[in-house]
Amino acid sequence: MKLYSTKNKQAFTGLKQAVLKGLPDDNGLYMPMEIPRLPEAFIENLSDFSFPEIAFTVCRYLFKESIQEEDLRRIIQKAVNFPAPVVPLDEEKYVLELFHGPSLAFKDFGARFMAQLMSYFNEGETRELVILVATSGDTGGAVAAGFLQAPGIKVIILYPSGKVSMLQEKQLTTLDHNIFALEVDGTFDDCQALVKQAFLDKGLSGALRLTSANSINISRLVPQTFYYFEAYKQLPRDGKKTVFCVPSGNFGNLTAGLMAQRMGLPIHHFIAATNVNDVVPEYLESGLFSPRPSVRTLSNAMDVGNPSNFARMIDMYEGKTEGSTWNNMRRSISGYAFDDAQTREALAEVHRQYQYIIDPHGAVGYLALKEFQQRRSGTKGVVLETAHPAKFLDEVEHVLNQKVEVPHRLAVLAEREKRAVWMPPEFSAFKKWLLDNVA
């Protein structure tokens, strides 16, 4: 498998280097030189394959000879070992539950696969691998769970102070061992900027073997394609066109869906659903991409004002067909944005109408799908439910006026002591901490 940087399509690298390095030197993002189309027979007969078998097939065609098949099967067996069920709300609306992994969030798929792949490529290395990850909510917990006690690897998680839920914070600040949490006095965008600066700093790159566990790392993105195939497999064959509605922050999830579509999965359309941090819906409407500081919302994992994976989205539509990149993209993707008041109304509506408890991110997705289907009838839509509602316990219980069952693996965190290092949103302080504590 060969990959290039979104900022230099002539400079190629292999899968191992892309995974272990995380970001190219030019601060672009790695993209596959080729996104292969899977055999039509495989797509038409998805129901004959288990979830791990689907994941293996996707990787085999994408990775080519980069990993031996026996090793690839072992990686997938350890990573893709929990379900992604589709739950019908009605004949046109479905929910893809992506919260059945260890940290109860969709990012378990990417984090566990990445942990296995990095550990595989890191075998035999004498220097420790240091993973930097910024989180707006769920990424940190998933990465922490995925890499806990992984030999030869340390994980540094940066999260915005006061902008993640209590249980999300406990998931990333109570594990110890090789997991370190930095509580940044700022926004997710500040955290993400610190991580990107670290990769470009020659002093750090010389002292540490750095890589990233955000969706900017290609090994996080690839496994997120798996559950689009798994979801499509579970849908009825009723002649209606399939649309996927993706609650979006850093836009890795939607980018993975676009990759699945390029690989031959017959997805008719994508819906980008955001909260008031709506720079991508705004772009789809106007053609102007205007990053800005993120605003804190109820759906905190989507509080991103400058989504990194937008560069990959642009790359996938740039010059691929006649017409501008903007026109090409908006033919495939519709964008909708909603505020917290609308999100709370959707939480109540889904419970009242379907007796289903959805989380705030899924509620934003539900609203976007509902609005899309009002304009374009005759489709069946799948909302990606990206986190268990219990991770937002106070808000969900307040809106629904009832208790929400908390899974045991989440409930036990409430009494654990938080351990995090306070950090200003300044690169000099971050660099000093890394050199003093990790190098």
C-alpha positions as a printed Julia matrix, in Angstrom:
439×3 Matrix{Float64}:
   0.0     0.0     0.0
   1.29    3.43   -0.93
   0.1     6.7     0.54
   0.7    10.36   -0.27
   0.31   13.63    1.62
  -2.7    15.82    0.86
  -0.12   18.62    0.48
   2.22   16.71   -1.84
   0.76   13.99   -4.02
   4.16   13.12   -5.48
   5.78   12.03   -2.2
   4.82    8.43   -1.43
   5.31    6.38    1.7
   4.39    2.9     2.9
   1.74    1.84    5.38
   4.15    1.18    8.25
   5.72    4.63    8.05
   2.34    6.34    7.69
   0.92    4.54   10.73
   3.93    5.04   13.0
   4.59    8.62   11.9
   0.96    9.8    11.94
   1.51   13.03    9.98
   3.71   13.82    6.97
   6.48   16.37    7.47
   4.51   18.94    5.46
   1.61   18.82    7.96
  -0.73   17.3     5.4
  -2.64   14.07    5.93
  -1.85   10.66    4.51
  -4.23    9.32    1.86
  -4.14    6.01   -0.04
  -2.76    6.34   -3.54
  -5.52    3.95   -4.59
  -8.9     3.24   -3.04
  -9.75   -0.09   -4.67
 -13.23   -1.21   -5.64
 -14.25   -4.44   -3.94
 -15.73   -7.27   -6.04
 -19.42   -6.79   -6.82
 -20.09  -10.34   -5.66
 -18.75   -9.45   -2.21
 -20.96   -6.35   -1.97
 -24.05   -8.21   -3.18
 -23.5   -11.03   -0.69
 -22.45   -9.12    2.43
 -24.97  -11.07    4.49
 -22.85  -14.19    3.93
 -19.92  -12.64    5.81
 -19.35  -12.02    9.51
 -18.27   -8.58   10.71
 -14.59   -9.69   11.12
 -14.67  -11.27    7.66
 -15.92   -8.0     6.17
 -13.13   -6.11    7.96
 -10.54   -8.58    6.68
 -11.72   -8.26    3.08
 -11.67   -4.46    3.19
  -8.13   -4.46    4.6
  -6.84   -7.11    2.23
  -7.8    -5.06   -0.82
  -6.7    -1.75    0.71
  -3.41   -2.84    2.3
  -2.43   -5.28   -0.5
   0.84   -7.0     0.54
   1.7    -4.59    3.38
   0.66   -7.16    6.01
   0.68  -10.94    5.73
  -2.85  -12.4     5.69
  -2.27  -14.49    8.82
  -1.09  -11.44   10.76
  -3.97   -9.36    9.42
  -6.52  -11.95   10.54
  -4.98  -11.93   14.03
  -5.09   -8.12   14.21
  -8.75   -8.06   13.2
  -9.67  -10.9    15.55
  -8.36   -8.86   18.49
  -9.8    -5.54   17.33
 -13.21   -6.29   15.8
 -14.73   -8.45   18.51
 -17.92   -6.58   19.42
 -21.06   -5.94   17.36
 -22.44   -2.94   15.46
 -26.2    -3.64   15.37
 -28.71   -1.68   13.29
 -31.92   -0.82   15.17
 -35.01    0.23   13.18
 -36.96    3.26   14.35
 -39.46    3.0    11.49
 -39.42    1.88    7.85
 -37.26    4.83    6.78
 -35.1     5.57    9.83
 -32.51    3.29   11.37
 -29.87    3.68   14.1
 -26.43    2.09   13.8
 -25.3     1.47   17.39
 -21.54    1.97   17.58
 -21.25    2.01   21.37
 -20.86   -1.68   22.21
 -17.07   -1.55   22.65
 -15.01   -1.08   25.83
 -15.37    2.71   26.08
 -18.98    2.79   24.8
 -18.17    4.97   21.78
 -17.67    4.45   18.05
 -14.01    5.33   18.42
 -13.37    1.92   19.96
 -13.33    0.49   16.44
 -10.55    2.8    15.3
  -8.61    2.83   18.57
  -8.49   -0.96   19.01
  -7.53   -1.58   15.4
  -4.87    1.13   15.59
  -3.47   -0.31   18.82
  -3.08   -3.74   17.22
  -1.61   -2.35   14.01
   0.86   -0.06   15.79
   1.93   -2.84   18.12
   2.5    -5.08   15.08
   4.62   -2.49   13.27
   6.42   -1.5    16.49
   7.74   -4.99   17.23
  11.51   -5.06   17.49
  11.87   -1.3    18.02
  14.19   -0.34   20.88
  12.87    3.22   21.34
   9.51    3.83   22.95
   6.65    5.01   20.7
   4.88    8.11   22.08
   1.29    8.62   20.95
  -0.2    12.11   21.14
  -3.96   12.42   20.96
  -6.34   15.37   21.3
  -9.89   14.57   22.35
 -13.15   16.47   22.4
 -14.83   13.68   24.32
 -14.79   10.06   23.22
 -11.46    9.65   21.42
  -9.44    9.85   24.63
 -11.32    7.08   26.42
 -11.24    4.79   23.4
  -7.52    5.3    22.8
  -6.75    4.87   26.5
  -8.64    1.57   26.59
  -7.13    0.38   23.33
  -3.5     1.05   24.25
  -3.58    0.35   28.0
  -0.38   -1.52   28.98
   0.67   -1.94   25.33
   4.41   -2.73   25.5
   6.81   -0.1    24.18
   4.08    2.55   23.85
   3.14    5.61   25.9
  -0.08    7.58   25.3
  -0.44   11.31   26.03
  -4.07   12.51   25.92
  -4.88   16.23   25.71
  -8.44   17.25   26.55
 -10.15   20.65   27.02
 -10.81   21.45   30.68
 -14.5    21.55   31.6
 -15.63   20.6    28.09
 -16.05   16.84   28.38
 -18.6    14.99   30.5
 -17.63   13.67   33.92
 -17.65   10.04   32.81
 -15.76   10.82   29.61
 -13.1    12.5    31.74
 -12.88    9.56   34.12
 -12.35    7.19   31.19
  -9.1     8.89   30.27
  -7.8    10.1    33.65
  -8.07    6.99   35.85
  -6.08    4.27   34.06
  -2.42    5.13   34.86
   0.27    2.68   33.62
   1.27    4.02   30.18
  -1.63    6.5    29.87
  -1.08   10.2    30.73
  -3.82   12.86   30.7
  -3.19   16.58   30.17
  -6.06   18.9    31.05
  -5.69   21.89   28.71
  -7.07   25.29   29.69
  -8.72   25.83   26.29
 -10.77   24.21   23.54
 -10.4    21.02   21.54
  -8.93   23.09   18.72
  -6.21   24.26   21.14
  -5.47   20.62   22.0
  -5.35   19.64   18.35
  -3.07   22.57   17.53
  -0.61   21.51   20.26
  -0.47   17.99   18.84
   0.15   19.22   15.31
   2.86   21.64   16.5
   4.61   18.8    18.3
   4.95   16.85   15.07
   6.5    19.83   13.29
   8.95   20.66   16.1
  12.44   19.35   15.23
  13.54   19.31   18.86
  10.72   16.96   19.84
  10.96   14.78   16.74
  14.63   14.27   17.49
  14.07   13.4    21.15
  10.89   11.28   20.81
   9.33    8.8    18.41
   6.0    10.59   17.99
   2.79    9.48   16.34
  -0.89   10.38   16.59
  -4.01    8.45   17.53
  -6.51   11.0    16.24
  -8.4    10.34   13.04
  -5.6    12.24   11.32
  -3.8     8.86   11.54
  -4.78    6.64    8.61
  -4.92    3.58   10.88
  -7.83    5.19   12.76
  -9.66    5.96    9.56
  -9.53    2.56    7.84
 -11.42    0.57   10.51
 -14.18    3.17   10.51
 -15.05    1.99    7.0
 -15.86   -1.48    8.35
 -19.15   -0.62   10.02
 -20.61    1.05    6.94
 -20.45   -2.34    5.21
 -21.73   -4.08    8.34
 -24.66   -1.65    8.58
 -25.59   -1.98    4.91
 -25.6    -5.77    5.36
 -28.32   -5.49    8.0
 -30.69   -3.18    6.08
 -33.76   -4.53    4.25
 -33.52   -4.89    0.47
 -36.63   -2.81   -0.23
 -35.55   -0.85   -3.28
 -35.1     2.4    -1.33
 -31.8     4.23   -1.73
 -29.53    4.21    1.32
 -28.29    7.4     2.98
 -26.0     7.64    5.98
 -26.34   10.49    8.45
 -23.09   11.15   10.31
 -22.9    13.31   13.47
 -19.63   15.11   12.73
 -16.84   16.93   14.55
 -13.4    16.24   13.1
 -15.09   14.51   10.12
 -13.08   11.28   10.26
 -16.27    9.23   10.44
 -17.75   10.81    7.35
 -14.45   10.54    5.47
 -14.4     6.82    6.24
 -17.9     6.54    4.8
 -16.73    8.26    1.62
 -13.93    5.69    1.38
 -16.44    2.85    1.77
 -18.52    4.39   -1.0
 -15.44    4.59   -3.27
 -14.79    0.93   -2.51
 -18.15    0.08   -4.05
 -20.67    0.22   -1.21
 -23.88    1.58   -2.82
 -24.43    4.61   -0.59
 -26.7     7.09   -2.33
 -25.93   10.15   -0.2
 -24.26   11.35    3.0
 -25.62   13.82    5.54
 -23.14   15.81    7.61
 -24.89   16.64   10.89
 -23.26   19.17   13.21
 -24.1    21.3    16.19
 -23.54   25.07   15.99
 -19.9    24.37   15.08
 -21.05   24.28   11.48
 -18.07   25.18    9.3
 -18.64   22.22    6.96
 -22.42   22.66    6.48
 -21.61   26.32    5.88
 -19.07   25.33    3.22
 -21.55   22.99    1.54
 -24.01   25.88    1.39
 -21.69   28.71    0.34
 -18.47   27.2    -0.98
 -16.46   29.06    1.68
 -14.52   27.21    4.37
 -14.06   29.51    7.36
 -12.52   27.81   10.43
 -13.19   29.56   13.73
 -12.88   28.87   17.46
 -15.22   26.11   18.55
 -18.24   26.76   20.75
 -19.1    24.52   23.69
 -22.32   22.5    23.2
 -24.27   19.59   24.62
 -22.89   17.3    21.87
 -19.32   17.99   22.95
 -17.5    15.45   20.77
 -18.55   17.58   17.79
 -17.21   20.86   19.22
 -14.61   21.34   16.5
 -14.07   24.63   14.71
 -11.36   23.5    12.28
 -11.94   19.84   11.37
  -8.72   18.17   10.28
 -10.29   15.6     7.97
 -11.85   18.28    5.82
  -8.5    18.24    3.95
  -9.12   14.58    3.08
 -12.67   15.36    1.96
 -11.37   18.08   -0.35
  -8.74   15.67   -1.67
 -11.36   13.06   -2.51
 -13.4    15.48   -4.62
 -10.69   17.7    -6.06
 -10.36   17.24   -9.8
 -12.05   13.84   -9.76
 -14.85   14.85  -12.16
 -15.82   17.9   -14.15
 -16.9    20.85  -12.06
 -15.55   22.54   -8.97
 -14.56   20.66   -5.82
 -17.41   22.37   -4.0
 -20.04   21.29   -6.54
 -18.67   17.77   -6.63
 -18.82   17.49   -2.85
 -22.28   18.93   -2.34
 -23.74   16.53   -4.9
 -22.76   13.73   -2.5
 -23.08   15.39    0.9
 -25.78   17.56    2.48
 -25.06   19.52    5.65
 -27.35   20.48    8.53
 -26.64   22.16   11.86
 -28.7    22.34   15.07
 -28.4    24.06   18.43
 -28.7    22.63   21.94
 -32.39   23.49   22.31
 -33.19   21.53   19.15
 -30.98   18.68   20.35
 -32.9    18.41   23.62
 -36.2    18.44   21.73
 -34.91   15.59   19.54
 -33.88   13.53   22.58
 -37.43   13.8    23.88
 -39.03   13.19   20.47
 -37.08   10.01   19.74
 -37.97    8.61   23.15
 -41.61    9.63   22.91
 -42.15    8.46   19.34
 -39.94    5.36   19.19
 -39.29    4.44   22.85
 -35.58    4.66   22.07
 -33.0     6.53   24.14
 -30.52    8.3    21.9
 -27.45   10.31   22.94
 -27.03   14.04   22.1
 -24.8    13.35   19.07
 -27.25   10.81   17.68
 -30.05   13.29   18.35
 -28.34   15.83   16.08
 -28.06   13.1    13.46
 -31.75   12.23   13.85
 -32.73   15.85   13.24
 -30.58   16.05   10.12
 -31.97   12.81    8.7
 -35.52   13.9     9.45
 -35.01   17.21    7.63
 -33.29   15.51    4.69
 -36.08   12.96    4.27
 -38.71   15.69    4.35
 -37.02   17.12    1.27
 -36.1    13.82   -0.38
 -38.61   11.08    0.31
 -38.22    7.46   -0.65
 -34.89    6.85    1.06
 -33.91    4.74    4.03
 -31.52    6.53    6.34
 -29.05    5.29    8.92
 -28.04    7.56   11.81
 -24.68    6.73   13.35
 -25.27    6.57   17.11
 -21.75    7.32   18.19
 -21.89    7.02   21.99
 -23.95    5.39   24.71
 -26.48    7.86   26.19
 -25.25    7.05   29.7
 -22.04    8.96   28.92
 -24.21   12.09   29.07
 -26.23   10.91   32.02
 -27.27   14.16   33.71
 -28.48   15.82   30.54
 -30.3    12.81   29.12
 -32.03   12.0    32.41
 -33.03   15.64   32.84
 -34.57   15.83   29.35
 -36.36   12.47   29.58
 -37.27   12.85   33.27
 -36.33    9.25   33.94
 -33.37    7.14   34.99
 -31.0     5.8    32.32
 -29.32    2.47   32.89
 -25.55    2.86   33.18
 -23.43   -0.07   31.95
 -21.27   -1.49   34.73
 -17.95   -0.7    33.02
 -18.96    2.95   32.97
 -20.62    3.09   36.39
 -17.48    1.88   38.22
 -15.54    4.9    36.95
 -17.61    7.42   38.88
 -15.82    6.75   42.19
 -12.29    6.58   40.77
  -9.86    9.42   41.38
  -9.08   11.67   38.45
  -5.36   12.16   37.72
  -4.47   14.8    35.15
  -1.8    17.45   34.64
  -3.03   21.02   34.19
  -1.67   22.57   31.01
  -2.01   26.08   29.49
  -2.75   26.13   25.74
   0.84   27.13   25.0
   3.21   24.98   22.98
   6.26   25.94   25.04
   4.66   24.49   28.19
   3.56   21.35   26.35
   7.01   20.81   24.83
   8.71   21.27   28.2
   6.38   18.73   29.83
   7.08   16.17   27.1
  10.84   16.61   27.36
  10.79   16.5    31.18
   8.4    13.57   31.58
   8.54   11.4    28.49
  11.89   11.83   26.7
